[in-house]
Amino acid sequence: MAQKREINQPSTDFALPRENYKYLLIGFLIIIIGFALMIGGRSEDPNIFNGDEIFSFRRITLAPIIVLAGFAFEIWAIMRKPKGE
């Protein structure tokens, strides 16, 4: 009778250890920071094109590198094994 209760109870085990979820959250925040760096470049007058602001180093180079680093960090966080195992 005790075995049936164990089989019918939902499992509370997660796919990853708790520490990995913390790293996943950090990676998600890195990705959000990268996308936040891409925001902007709007002109006050729609008839004026300001290429220097739109095509700045921050939006074209730095932000995509940070986003890709965040995704790489996410992959590492998923693949990482805890120290105890």
C-alpha positions in Angstrom: 0.0 0.0 0.0 2.8 2.4 0.8 4.4 1.8 -2.6 1.3 2.9 -4.5 1.3 6.3 -2.7 4.9 6.9 -3.8 4.1 6.1 -7.4 1.0 8.3 -7.5 2.7 11.3 -5.9 4.0 13.9 -8.3 7.8 14.2 -8.4 9.3 17.3 -6.8 12.7 16.9 -8.3 13.8 19.5 -10.8 15.8 18.8 -13.9 18.8 20.9 -12.7 20.2 21.6 -9.2 19.3 24.9 -7.5 22.7 26.5 -8.2 22.2 26.0 -11.9 19.0 27.9 -11.8 20.8 30.8 -10.2 23.3 30.8 -13.1 20.4 30.7 -15.6 19.0 33.8 -14.0 22.3 35.6 -14.2 22.6 34.6 -17.9 19.1 35.9 -18.5 20.0 39.2 -16.9 23.1 39.5 -19.1 21.0 39.0 -22.2 18.5 41.7 -21.0 21.4 44.1 -20.4 22.6 43.4 -24.0 19.2 44.1 -25.4 18.9 47.3 -23.3 22.2 48.5 -24.8 20.6 48.3 -28.2 17.7 50.6 -27.3 17.7 54.1 -28.6 18.9 56.0 -31.7 15.6 57.7 -32.4 15.6 61.1 -33.9 13.3 63.9 -32.6 12.5 64.8 -36.2 11.4 61.9 -38.4 12.8 63.7 -41.4 16.3 63.7 -40.1 18.4 60.6 -40.2 21.2 60.4 -37.6 23.4 57.5 -38.7 26.1 58.2 -36.1 23.7 57.5 -33.3 22.0 54.5 -34.8 25.2 52.8 -36.0 27.2 53.5 -32.9 29.7 51.1 -31.5 27.5 50.3 -28.5 24.5 49.3 -30.7 26.3 47.5 -33.5 29.2 45.8 -31.7 29.1 45.8 -28.0 25.4 44.9 -27.4 25.4 41.9 -29.7 28.6 40.6 -28.1 27.0 40.9 -24.7 23.8 39.1 -25.9 25.9 36.2 -27.4 27.9 36.0 -24.2 24.7 35.8 -22.2 23.5 32.9 -24.4 26.9 31.1 -24.0 26.6 31.6 -20.3 23.1 30.1 -20.4 24.4 27.0 -22.2 27.2 26.7 -19.7 24.7 27.0 -16.8 22.6 24.2 -18.3 25.6 21.9 -18.9 27.4 22.6 -15.6 27.6 19.7 -13.1 27.4 20.5 -9.4 30.6 20.1 -7.4 29.0 17.4 -5.2 28.4 15.0 -8.0 
